[in-house]
Amino acid sequence: MARIRQLPPHIVNKIAAGEVIERPASVVKELVENALDAGAKRIDVTVEEGGATRIRVQDDGHGMARDDLALAFRSHATSKLRDADDLFHIATMGFRGEALASIGSISRTTLRTREPEEETGYELVHETGEDGEVKVAAVHRGTTIDVQNLFMNVPVRRRFLKSPSVELGHVTDVMTRFAIAYPEIGFSLLHGKRRVLELDAARDMRERIGSLYGEALAKELIRVDSELDTTRLAGWIAPPHHDRPRQDRIFVFLNGRHIKDRTLIHAIHEGYRGLLMTRRHPTVFLTVEIDPQEVDVNVHPTKIEVRFRDSKPLHQLVRRSLRDALQSAELAPRVTAPSQGESTSGEAPKRDTASNEKDDVRDAIRDYLGSASRKSAVRDTGADRSLWAPTPAKDDVSREERATPSSVSPTGGRQASEPESETPRYAGPERESSERPASPSDRPISTSPSRGVAEPDAGFERVGGSFDGSTEDPEESADPSRPVQLHQTYILRETDDGFALTDQHALHERILYHRIHDRVRSGTVISQRLLIPETIDLTPGEIERLLAHQNELHRIGFEIRRQGEDGIAVHAIPDVLRKLPTRELVDQVVSWIGRDEEDQGGEKDFIDAFIEMAACKAAIKAGDPLEVEQMKDLLRQGDALPTSSSCPHGRPTTVRFTIADLEKWFRRIV
């Protein structure tokens, strides 16, 4: 007896429906895609009970002829393919001819349509796989599809639907994606009689984003527009401080189709590398226009996944374009005042006093800066202390070349020289020996191995001096450009339109990141050879990974060789990380390499991970006191960087406050 038999059409359609139709949002997606392919300029969607009882999609597209209705619900019947070659340059949203057949097999679906040039329209009712009679009907131009009782003949699938509010949320997400991808089209979404979305045609994507997510976000968006051969990348990206805990605001549209592609998501995160904190995700709206022959969209029933013929150039285009756009933009977040005091009439805000009060606020800030600086100077009178002050990057190599050799520990790690053994360069007259003991606020930067503070060869120069009130120039202390250190962590300085607070550790970390990055690129990273190579036991897989990356490890200062069958010998480590335990460094390197292999991120991931770690360990810390010239030097170096708004881990370096916001906070503007 034969075991193989042909499945009847209604079972085939149910199987297809299970692949294509997961929930009401899937129906909305398929029907809106058909409307877009029909050239619609307005699409209105109505759902009831989250779409479980009714989904109605109406468009003003080109409609269908009477003869089309007889094939509309047939499986694999489509107007978008002519021959097999068309499969390799898909330029439409739909092409398989499965959507209506799948929807009609599990619901009662009514189709009404009229072509623009016709005076008469037609109606067809299709219920659970069976066509009714085509009738003449008075309908609007375009097509209206009304789906009722979804999964009516598949009760198991219906029981898996969530609550109406949850299903409505998925429908709203689908409509939001279409609205962003097609700003020139008007969309609406009703849940019963409640209007969820009402979007008229917009000028561009930025205006549509403002309608969906608010003007505050839209105003801060950064334009992206670049090309590579036949591929064009365009869209808008948000500054890093608009990051999210999930990837729910990463939108990528390929030839008008929303997709989720691991390669492109990785490229986006690479573009934001060093600007976002761990496990945070950017806000991105990107469109990719590519030759249809370079991409296969026929790899997933819902067309959410695609396959590129060569994804590497596209990855590089996305990463480079985002990085360039972010580096050319002002990324420092601004603190704004509450909106209660703002005028809602559209007129200029009223002042409660004369127009010169802005100058009064500036004068008050100058007075505060001057007094705070004088207090800081008096407080800093104490025991002789030594600080590492930032110096220009161009002096680093020459200073290292003329530095005297330092002592070597029994384990091979180089130790920091004792402060008493060095002769500091004094900025003032020699301090008297009868000074009081240092208070906690006067403590020098720690140079103990546990702190991991940068040595002179990490980009700092040892300075010291006398800072008592008697040598202070009163006019200089009142200089508004003179920075003030707050709680030995933040640097306060006046700007043209207000003032800014800078995190000293975050800014110095960013400076060192660029400096070390330049050294890695030029091959001038300094290694610290161990007097006695340290042997570390690893698994065979970890050993092979390390040895396979010996060239990259050598570039960043490591020298590693195989030792026996299940170990390696570490002969040298990066000098900037010499205070960390060797075993900890090797474990970190193994982790970096494993992550690269998993993400296929390549050498850049591996090298950048080292640079980030080195910059963080070598930077000054919160609680380290800084003198005025050190703060000025630190701020100057930050201003000279192409990107200084955040540290390599994504924390902001500077927050800005404007005079206008101050006046709102203090109700000087009413």
C-alpha positions as CSV (number, residue, x, y, z in Angstrom):
1,M,0.0,0.0,0.0
2,A,1.4,3.4,-1.0
3,R,2.5,5.5,1.9
4,I,3.0,8.8,0.1
5,R,0.0,10.9,-0.8
6,Q,-0.7,14.3,-2.1
7,L,-2.0,16.7,0.6
8,P,-5.3,18.5,-0.3
9,P,-5.1,22.2,-1.0
10,H,-6.8,23.3,2.2
11,I,-4.2,21.5,4.3
12,V,-1.4,22.9,2.2
13,N,-2.8,26.4,2.8
14,K,-3.1,25.8,6.5
15,I,0.6,24.8,6.7
16,A,1.6,27.9,4.7
17,A,-0.6,30.0,7.1
18,G,1.3,28.6,10.0
19,E,4.5,29.8,8.5
20,V,3.3,33.2,7.3
21,I,0.5,34.1,9.8
22,E,1.7,34.0,13.4
23,R,-0.7,36.5,14.9
24,P,-2.9,39.4,13.8
25,A,0.1,41.6,13.2
26,S,1.3,39.2,10.5
27,V,-2.0,39.7,8.6
28,V,-1.6,43.5,8.9
29,K,2.0,43.2,7.6
30,E,1.0,41.1,4.5
31,L,-2.0,43.3,3.6
32,V,-0.1,46.6,4.0
33,E,2.7,45.2,1.8
34,N,0.1,44.4,-0.9
35,A,-1.2,48.0,-0.6
36,L,2.2,49.4,-1.0
37,D,2.9,47.3,-4.1
38,A,-0.5,48.7,-5.4
39,G,0.9,52.2,-5.3
40,A,-1.3,53.4,-2.4
41,K,-0.8,56.9,-1.0
42,R,-3.1,56.4,1.9
43,I,-3.5,53.2,4.0
44,D,-6.1,52.9,6.8
45,V,-6.1,49.9,9.2
46,T,-8.9,49.0,11.7
47,V,-8.6,46.2,14.2
48,E,-11.0,44.9,16.8
49,E,-10.0,42.8,19.9
50,G,-6.3,43.3,18.9
51,G,-7.1,41.9,15.5
52,A,-8.5,38.5,16.6
53,T,-12.1,39.3,15.6
54,R,-11.5,41.8,12.8
55,I,-8.7,43.3,10.6
56,R,-9.7,45.8,7.9
57,V,-7.1,47.3,5.6
58,Q,-8.2,49.9,3.0
59,D,-5.9,51.6,0.4
60,D,-6.3,53.9,-2.6
61,G,-4.0,51.9,-4.9
62,H,-4.6,50.7,-8.4
63,G,-7.1,48.0,-7.4
64,M,-7.9,44.8,-9.3
65,A,-10.0,43.8,-12.3
66,R,-12.9,41.3,-12.1
67,D,-10.8,38.5,-13.5
68,D,-8.1,39.0,-10.8
69,L,-10.5,38.2,-8.1
70,A,-10.9,34.6,-9.3
71,L,-7.2,34.0,-8.7
72,A,-6.6,36.3,-5.7
73,F,-7.0,33.6,-3.1
74,R,-5.3,30.8,-5.1
75,S,-2.0,29.6,-3.6
76,H,1.1,31.0,-5.4
77,A,-1.0,33.2,-7.6
78,T,0.8,36.6,-8.0
79,S,1.1,39.5,-10.4
80,K,4.7,40.2,-9.3
81,L,6.6,37.4,-10.9
82,R,6.7,36.4,-14.6
83,D,9.5,33.8,-14.7
84,A,12.2,32.2,-12.6
85,D,14.7,35.0,-13.3
86,D,12.5,37.5,-11.5
87,L,13.3,35.7,-8.2
88,F,16.9,37.1,-8.4
89,H,15.9,40.7,-8.6
90,I,12.9,41.1,-6.3
91,A,11.8,44.8,-6.4
92,T,8.4,44.4,-4.7
93,M,7.3,43.8,-1.1
94,G,5.4,40.6,-1.9
95,F,6.0,38.1,-4.6
96,R,5.1,34.5,-3.4
97,G,1.4,34.7,-3.7
98,E,0.9,33.1,-0.3
99,A,-0.5,36.0,1.7
100,L,-4.2,36.0,0.7
101,A,-4.3,32.2,0.3
102,S,-2.9,31.7,3.8
103,I,-5.2,34.4,5.3
104,G,-8.3,33.2,3.5
105,S,-7.8,29.6,4.7
106,I,-8.1,30.5,8.4
107,S,-10.7,33.2,8.4
108,R,-13.7,34.8,6.7
109,T,-12.2,37.4,4.3
110,T,-14.1,39.9,2.2
111,L,-12.3,41.6,-0.7
112,R,-13.7,44.8,-2.3
113,T,-11.8,46.5,-5.1
114,R,-12.1,49.0,-8.0
115,E,-9.7,50.2,-10.6
116,P,-9.3,54.0,-10.9
117,E,-10.6,54.1,-14.5
118,E,-13.6,51.9,-13.7
119,E,-17.0,53.1,-12.4
120,T,-17.9,49.8,-11.0
121,G,-16.2,47.7,-8.3
122,Y,-16.4,44.1,-7.3
123,E,-16.7,42.1,-4.1
124,L,-15.7,38.5,-3.2
125,V,-16.2,36.7,0.0
126,H,-13.7,33.9,0.8
127,E,-14.3,31.7,3.8
128,T,-11.8,29.0,5.1
129,G,-10.5,28.2,1.7
130,E,-13.7,28.4,-0.4
131,D,-14.4,31.2,-2.8
132,G,-17.9,32.8,-3.0
133,E,-19.4,34.5,-6.0
134,V,-17.9,37.6,-7.5
135,K,-20.5,40.4,-7.2
136,V,-20.7,44.0,-8.5
137,A,-20.4,46.5,-5.6
138,A,-20.2,50.2,-5.0
139,V,-16.7,50.6,-3.5
140,H,-14.1,53.3,-3.3
141,R,-11.1,53.3,-5.6
142,G,-8.4,50.9,-4.5
143,T,-8.8,47.8,-2.4
144,T,-10.4,47.0,1.0
145,I,-9.8,43.6,2.6
146,D,-11.8,42.7,5.7
147,V,-10.5,39.7,7.7
148,Q,-12.9,38.4,10.4
149,N,-12.5,35.6,13.0
150,L,-8.8,34.9,12.5
151,F,-7.9,31.2,13.1
152,M,-11.6,30.4,13.2
153,N,-10.9,26.8,12.0
154,V,-7.6,26.4,13.9
155,P,-8.7,26.7,17.5
156,V,-5.3,25.6,18.8
157,R,-3.6,28.6,17.2
158,R,-6.3,30.9,18.4
159,R,-5.7,29.9,22.0
160,F,-2.1,30.9,21.7
161,L,-3.1,34.5,21.0
162,K,-2.3,36.9,23.8
163,S,-4.6,39.6,25.3
164,P,-6.0,42.2,22.9
165,S,-3.7,44.9,24.3
166,V,-0.6,42.7,23.6
167,E,-1.8,41.9,20.1
168,L,-2.6,45.5,19.5
169,G,1.0,46.4,20.6
170,H,2.4,44.1,17.8
171,V,0.1,45.6,15.2
172,T,1.2,49.1,16.3
173,D,4.8,48.0,15.9
174,V,4.2,46.8,12.4
175,M,2.4,50.1,11.4
176,T,5.2,52.1,13.0
177,R,7.8,50.4,10.9
178,F,5.8,51.0,7.7
179,A,5.3,54.6,8.6
180,I,9.0,55.2,9.1
181,A,10.0,53.5,5.9
182,Y,7.4,55.3,3.8
183,P,7.0,58.9,5.2
184,E,5.4,60.0,1.9
185,I,2.4,57.8,2.6
186,G,-0.4,58.6,5.1
187,F,-1.3,55.9,7.6
188,S,-4.0,55.5,10.3
189,L,-4.7,52.7,12.8
190,L,-8.0,52.4,14.7
191,H,-8.7,49.9,17.5
192,G,-12.4,49.7,17.5
193,K,-13.4,53.4,17.6
194,R,-10.1,54.5,19.3
195,R,-7.6,56.2,17.0
196,V,-4.1,54.8,17.8
197,L,-2.2,56.4,14.9
198,E,-3.1,59.2,12.6
199,L,-0.2,60.1,10.3
200,D,-0.5,62.4,7.3
201,A,2.1,62.2,4.5
202,A,5.3,63.8,5.7
203,R,8.1,65.6,3.9
204,D,10.8,63.2,4.9
205,M,11.7,60.5,7.4
206,R,12.9,63.0,10.0
207,E,9.4,64.6,10.1
208,R,7.8,61.2,10.4
209,I,10.1,60.3,13.3
210,G,9.1,63.5,15.1
211,S,5.4,62.6,14.7
212,L,6.0,59.2,16.2
213,Y,8.7,59.8,18.9
214,G,8.5,63.5,19.5
215,E,10.2,66.6,18.3
216,A,12.8,66.5,21.0
217,L,14.4,63.4,19.5
218,A,13.9,64.6,15.9
219,K,15.8,67.8,16.5
220,E,18.8,66.0,17.7
221,L,19.0,63.4,14.9
222,I,22.2,63.3,12.8
223,R,22.0,62.8,9.1
224,V,23.6,59.8,7.4
225,D,24.0,59.8,3.6
226,S,26.7,57.9,1.8
227,E,27.2,55.6,-1.2
228,L,29.5,52.8,-2.2
229,D,29.3,51.6,-5.8
230,T,25.5,50.8,-6.4
231,T,24.7,50.8,-2.7
232,R,23.3,53.9,-1.0
233,L,22.9,54.3,2.8
234,A,20.7,57.1,4.1
235,G,18.7,57.9,7.2
236,W,19.0,59.4,10.7
237,I,20.8,58.4,13.9
238,A,20.5,59.7,17.4
239,P,23.3,60.9,19.7
240,P,24.5,58.3,22.2
241,H,22.5,59.7,25.1
242,H,19.3,58.4,23.4
243,D,20.5,54.9,24.0
244,R,18.0,52.1,24.9
245,P,18.2,48.9,27.0
246,R,16.8,46.9,24.0
247,Q,17.2,47.1,20.2
248,D,13.6,48.3,19.8
249,R,14.7,51.5,18.1
250,I,17.2,50.1,15.6
251,F,15.3,50.3,12.3
252,V,16.9,49.0,9.1
253,F,15.0,49.1,5.8
254,L,16.4,47.3,2.8
255,N,14.8,48.5,-0.5
256,G,11.8,49.6,1.5
257,R,11.5,46.3,3.5
258,H,12.1,46.2,7.2
259,I,14.7,43.5,8.0
260,K,16.7,42.1,10.9
261,D,20.2,41.3,9.8
262,R,22.9,40.3,12.2
263,T,25.6,41.8,10.0
264,L,24.0,45.2,9.8
265,I,23.2,45.2,13.5
266,H,26.8,44.5,14.3
267,A,28.0,47.2,11.9
268,I,25.7,49.7,13.7
269,H,27.1,48.8,17.1
270,E,30.6,49.1,15.6
271,G,29.7,52.6,14.4
272,Y,28.8,53.5,18.0
273,R,31.7,51.7,19.5
274,G,33.1,53.6,22.5
275,L,30.1,55.9,22.7
276,L,27.6,53.5,24.4
277,M,27.8,51.8,27.7
278,T,27.7,48.0,27.9
279,R,24.4,46.3,27.0
280,R,23.0,49.6,25.7
281,H,21.7,50.1,22.1
282,P,21.5,53.1,19.9
283,T,18.5,54.8,18.2
284,V,18.9,54.4,14.5
285,F,16.7,54.8,11.4
286,L,18.5,53.6,8.3
287,T,17.5,52.8,4.7
288,V,19.7,50.8,2.4
289,E,19.2,50.8,-1.3
290,I,21.0,48.0,-3.0
291,D,20.8,46.3,-6.4
292,P,18.1,43.5,-5.9
293,Q,20.5,41.1,-7.6
294,E,22.9,41.5,-4.7
295,V,20.5,40.3,-2.1
296,D,18.2,37.3,-1.6
297,V,15.0,38.1,0.2
298,N,13.5,34.7,-0.4
299,V,15.2,32.9,2.6
300,H,12.4,33.3,5.2
301,P,8.6,33.0,4.9
302,T,8.0,36.4,6.5
303,K,10.9,38.0,4.5
304,I,12.3,39.5,7.7
305,E,15.7,37.9,7.0
306,V,17.8,38.3,3.9
307,R,21.1,37.0,2.5
308,F,23.7,39.2,0.9
309,R,26.0,38.1,-1.9
310,D,28.8,39.9,-0.2
311,S,28.1,41.5,3.2
312,K,31.6,42.8,4.0
313,P,31.4,46.0,1.9
314,L,28.0,46.8,3.3
315,H,29.2,46.2,6.8
316,Q,32.1,48.6,6.3
317,L,29.9,51.2,4.7
318,V,27.5,51.2,7.6
319,R,30.2,51.3,10.3
320,R,32.2,54.0,8.6
321,S,29.2,56.2,7.7
322,L,27.9,56.1,11.3
323,R,31.3,56.7,12.8
324,D,31.9,59.7,10.5
325,A,28.5,61.2,11.2
326,L,29.0,60.9,15.0
327,Q,32.5,62.4,14.9
328,S,31.2,65.4,13.0
329,A,28.3,66.1,15.4
330,E,28.0,67.8,18.8
331,L,27.2,64.8,21.1
332,A,27.4,66.3,24.6
333,P,23.9,66.2,26.2
334,R,22.4,69.4,27.4
335,V,20.4,69.9,30.6
336,T,17.1,71.6,29.9
337,A,14.8,73.4,32.4
338,P,11.2,72.2,33.0
339,S,8.8,73.2,30.4
340,Q,6.3,74.7,32.8
341,G,7.9,78.1,32.5
342,E,7.9,78.1,28.7
343,S,5.5,80.2,26.8
344,T,2.9,78.1,24.9
345,S,1.5,80.9,22.8
346,G,4.3,80.8,20.2
347,E,5.5,84.2,21.2
348,A,8.9,85.0,22.5
349,P,9.2,84.4,26.3
350,K,8.6,87.4,28.5
351,R,11.2,88.8,30.8
352,D,10.3,89.9,34.3
353,T,13.1,92.4,34.3
354,A,15.3,94.3,31.8
355,S,17.0,92.6,28.9
356,N,20.4,92.9,30.5
357,E,19.7,90.3,33.2
358,K,21.5,87.7,31.1
359,D,24.7,89.7,31.8
360,D,23.8,89.6,35.5
361,V,23.7,85.8,35.4
362,R,27.0,85.7,33.7
363,D,28.5,88.0,36.3
364,A,27.1,85.8,39.0
365,I,28.8,82.8,37.5
366,R,32.1,84.7,37.2
367,D,31.9,85.7,40.8
368,Y,31.3,82.1,41.8
369,L,34.1,80.8,39.7
370,G,36.5,83.3,41.1
371,S,35.6,82.7,44.7
372,A,35.6,78.9,44.3
373,S,39.0,79.1,42.7
374,R,40.4,81.1,45.6
375,K,38.9,78.7,48.1
376,S,40.4,75.8,46.1
377,A,43.8,77.5,46.1
378,V,43.7,78.0,49.9
379,R,42.6,74.4,50.4
380,D,45.4,73.1,48.3
381,T,48.1,74.6,50.7
382,G,49.5,71.5,52.4
383,A,52.1,68.8,52.2
384,D,54.1,68.6,49.0
385,R,52.1,66.6,46.5
386,S,52.9,65.3,43.1
387,L,50.4,65.0,40.2
388,W,50.4,63.7,36.8
389,A,49.4,66.6,34.5
390,P,48.3,66.0,30.9
391,T,50.8,66.9,28.3
392,P,50.4,67.1,24.5
393,A,50.5,63.7,22.8
394,K,53.5,64.7,20.6
395,D,55.7,64.8,23.7
396,D,55.0,61.3,24.7
397,V,57.6,59.4,22.7
398,S,60.5,61.8,23.3
399,R,59.7,61.8,27.1
400,E,59.7,58.0,27.1
401,E,63.0,57.8,25.3
402,R,64.8,60.0,27.8
403,A,63.1,58.4,30.8
404,T,65.5,56.5,33.1
405,P,65.0,52.8,33.5
406,S,62.8,51.8,36.4
407,S,63.3,49.0,38.8
408,V,62.1,45.4,38.1
409,S,60.0,43.4,40.5
410,P,60.9,39.8,41.4
411,T,58.0,38.7,39.2
412,G,59.2,40.7,36.2
413,G,56.7,43.6,36.4
414,R,58.1,47.1,36.4
415,Q,57.4,49.0,39.6
416,A,56.5,52.7,39.9
417,S,59.4,54.9,41.2
418,E,58.8,56.3,44.6
419,P,57.8,59.9,44.6
420,E,60.5,60.9,47.0
421,S,63.2,59.6,44.7
422,E,62.3,61.9,41.8
423,T,63.0,65.6,41.5
424,P,59.7,67.4,40.6
425,R,59.7,70.6,38.6
426,Y,58.2,73.2,40.8
427,A,55.7,75.8,39.6
428,G,56.5,78.2,42.4
429,P,58.9,78.9,45.3
430,E,60.0,76.0,47.5
431,R,57.5,75.0,50.1
432,E,58.4,75.6,53.7
433,S,59.0,72.5,55.8
434,S,56.6,73.6,58.6
435,E,53.4,72.9,56.6
436,R,50.5,71.1,58.2
437,P,49.8,67.5,57.4
438,A,47.7,66.9,54.3
439,S,44.0,66.6,54.7
440,P,41.9,64.0,52.8
441,S,41.2,66.6,50.1
442,D,44.9,67.3,49.7
443,R,45.9,63.7,49.1
444,P,48.2,63.2,46.1
445,I,47.2,60.8,43.4
446,S,48.1,57.3,44.5
447,T,50.9,55.5,42.8
448,S,50.4,52.2,44.5
449,P,50.1,49.2,42.2
450,S,46.5,48.6,43.3
451,R,45.4,51.9,41.8
452,G,46.9,51.3,38.4
453,V,47.4,55.1,37.9
454,A,49.3,56.1,34.8
455,E,53.1,56.6,35.0
456,P,54.9,59.4,33.1
457,D,55.1,57.2,30.0
458,A,51.3,56.9,29.9
459,G,51.0,60.5,28.9
460,F,51.5,62.5,32.1
461,E,54.3,64.7,33.4
462,R,55.2,65.0,37.0
463,V,54.7,68.6,38.4
464,G,54.5,70.1,41.8
465,G,54.6,73.5,43.5
466,S,53.3,75.9,46.0
467,F,49.7,77.0,45.8
468,D,49.1,79.2,48.8
469,G,46.9,82.2,48.9
470,S,49.8,84.6,49.1
471,T,51.0,83.9,45.6
472,E,47.6,83.9,44.0
473,D,46.9,86.7,41.5
474,P,43.4,88.0,42.4
475,E,42.7,89.0,38.8
476,E,43.7,85.5,37.5
477,S,41.6,83.8,40.2
478,A,38.6,85.7,39.0
479,D,39.2,84.7,35.4
480,P,35.9,83.1,34.1
481,S,37.9,80.8,31.9
482,R,39.6,79.4,35.0
483,P,38.2,75.9,35.7
484,V,37.2,74.7,39.1
485,Q,37.3,71.1,40.4
486,L,34.2,69.9,42.2
487,H,34.5,67.1,44.7
488,Q,37.8,66.1,43.0
489,T,35.8,64.4,40.3
490,Y,34.2,67.1,38.1
491,I,35.6,70.1,36.3
492,L,33.4,73.2,36.1
493,R,34.1,75.8,33.4
494,E,32.2,78.7,31.8
495,T,31.1,78.5,28.2
496,D,29.8,81.1,25.7
497,D,26.2,80.3,26.5
498,G,26.4,78.9,30.0
499,F,28.7,76.5,31.7
500,A,29.8,72.9,31.4
501,L,30.6,70.1,33.9
502,T,33.3,67.6,32.8
503,D,34.0,64.2,34.3
504,Q,37.8,64.2,34.6
505,H,38.2,60.4,34.4
506,A,35.9,60.0,31.4
507,L,37.6,62.9,29.5
508,H,41.1,61.7,30.3
509,E,40.1,58.1,29.3
510,R,38.9,59.4,25.9
511,I,42.1,61.3,25.4
512,L,44.2,58.3,26.2
513,Y,42.1,56.1,24.0
514,H,43.0,58.3,21.0
515,R,46.6,58.4,22.0
516,I,47.0,54.7,22.5
517,H,45.0,54.1,19.3
518,D,47.5,56.2,17.3
519,R,50.3,54.2,18.9
520,V,48.8,50.9,18.0
521,R,48.2,52.0,14.4
522,S,51.8,53.3,14.1
523,G,53.3,50.2,15.8
524,T,54.9,52.2,18.6
525,V,53.2,50.6,21.6
526,I,55.7,50.1,24.4
527,S,56.1,46.6,25.9
528,Q,57.4,45.7,29.3
529,R,59.5,42.5,29.2
530,L,59.2,40.2,32.2
531,L,62.5,39.3,33.9
532,I,61.1,35.8,34.4
533,P,58.5,34.7,31.8
534,E,55.3,33.7,33.4
535,T,53.8,30.3,32.5
536,I,50.0,30.0,32.3
537,D,48.0,26.9,31.8
538,L,45.2,27.1,29.3
539,T,42.9,24.7,27.5
540,P,44.0,23.5,24.0
541,G,41.4,25.7,22.4
542,E,42.5,28.8,24.2
543,I,46.1,28.2,23.4
544,E,45.3,27.8,19.7
545,R,43.3,31.0,19.7
546,L,46.1,33.0,21.3
547,L,48.8,31.6,19.0
548,A,46.6,32.3,15.9
549,H,46.5,36.0,16.9
550,Q,50.2,36.4,17.7
551,N,50.6,39.3,15.2
552,E,47.8,41.3,16.7
553,L,49.0,40.5,20.2
554,H,52.5,41.7,19.3
555,R,51.0,45.0,17.9
556,I,49.5,45.8,21.3
557,G,52.6,44.8,23.3
558,F,52.2,41.1,24.2
559,E,54.8,38.5,23.5
560,I,53.4,35.0,24.0
561,R,55.0,31.6,23.1
562,R,53.9,28.0,23.5
563,Q,55.2,26.3,26.7
564,G,54.8,22.5,26.7
565,E,51.6,20.9,25.6
566,D,49.0,22.8,27.7
567,G,50.5,26.1,28.5
568,I,51.9,29.3,27.2
569,A,54.8,31.5,28.4
570,V,54.2,35.3,28.6
571,H,57.5,37.1,27.9
572,A,56.2,40.7,27.6
573,I,53.0,42.6,28.3
574,P,51.8,46.1,27.3
575,D,53.6,48.7,29.5
576,V,50.5,50.6,30.1
577,L,48.9,47.6,31.8
578,R,52.0,46.3,33.6
579,K,50.3,46.7,37.1
580,L,47.6,44.2,36.3
581,P,48.2,40.5,37.1
582,T,49.5,38.7,34.0
583,R,47.0,35.9,34.4
584,E,44.1,38.4,34.5
585,L,45.4,40.0,31.3
586,V,45.7,36.7,29.5
587,D,42.2,35.7,30.5
588,Q,40.9,39.0,29.2
589,V,42.7,38.5,25.9
590,V,41.1,35.0,25.5
591,S,37.7,36.5,26.2
592,W,38.3,39.2,23.6
593,I,39.3,36.7,20.9
594,G,36.3,34.4,21.7
595,R,33.9,37.4,21.3
596,D,35.5,38.3,18.0
597,E,35.1,34.8,16.7
598,E,31.4,34.7,17.8
599,D,30.5,38.1,16.3
600,Q,32.8,37.8,13.3
601,G,33.9,41.3,14.1
602,G,37.5,40.8,13.0
603,E,40.7,42.4,14.3
604,K,39.2,45.8,15.0
605,D,37.1,44.4,17.8
606,F,40.1,42.7,19.4
607,I,42.4,45.7,19.1
608,D,39.7,48.2,20.3
609,A,39.0,46.1,23.4
610,F,42.6,46.4,24.4
611,I,42.7,50.1,23.8
612,E,39.6,50.7,25.8
613,M,40.9,48.7,28.8
614,A,44.3,50.4,28.6
615,A,42.8,53.9,28.5
616,C,40.6,53.2,31.4
617,K,43.3,51.7,33.6
618,A,45.8,54.6,32.8
619,A,43.4,57.5,33.2
620,I,43.1,59.7,36.3
621,K,40.4,58.6,38.7
622,A,37.5,60.2,40.5
623,G,39.0,61.6,43.7
624,D,42.3,62.6,42.2
625,P,42.9,66.3,42.9
626,L,44.0,68.4,40.0
627,E,45.7,71.8,39.8
628,V,44.3,74.6,37.6
629,E,46.9,74.2,34.8
630,Q,46.3,70.4,34.8
631,M,42.6,71.0,34.4
632,K,43.2,73.5,31.6
633,D,45.5,71.2,29.8
634,L,43.1,68.3,30.2
635,L,40.2,70.4,28.7
636,R,42.4,71.7,25.9
637,Q,43.4,68.2,24.8
638,G,39.7,67.2,25.0
639,D,38.7,70.1,22.8
640,A,41.3,69.1,20.2
641,L,39.9,65.6,19.8
642,P,37.6,64.7,16.9
643,T,35.2,63.0,19.4
644,S,35.3,63.8,23.1
645,S,31.6,63.8,24.2
646,S,31.9,60.3,25.8
647,C,34.4,58.0,27.2
648,P,35.2,54.7,25.3
649,H,32.7,52.9,27.4
650,G,29.9,55.3,26.4
651,R,29.6,57.5,29.5
652,P,29.3,61.2,28.7
653,T,32.4,63.3,29.4
654,T,30.6,66.6,29.5
655,V,27.1,67.9,30.3
656,R,26.3,71.5,29.2
657,F,24.0,74.0,30.9
658,T,22.8,77.1,29.1
659,I,22.0,80.6,30.4
660,A,18.5,80.3,29.0
661,D,17.9,77.1,31.0
662,L,19.3,78.7,34.2
663,E,16.9,81.6,33.8
664,K,14.0,79.2,33.5
665,W,15.1,77.2,36.5
666,F,15.3,80.4,38.5
667,R,12.1,81.8,37.0
668,R,13.8,84.8,35.5
669,I,11.8,83.9,32.4
670,V,8.1,83.7,33.0
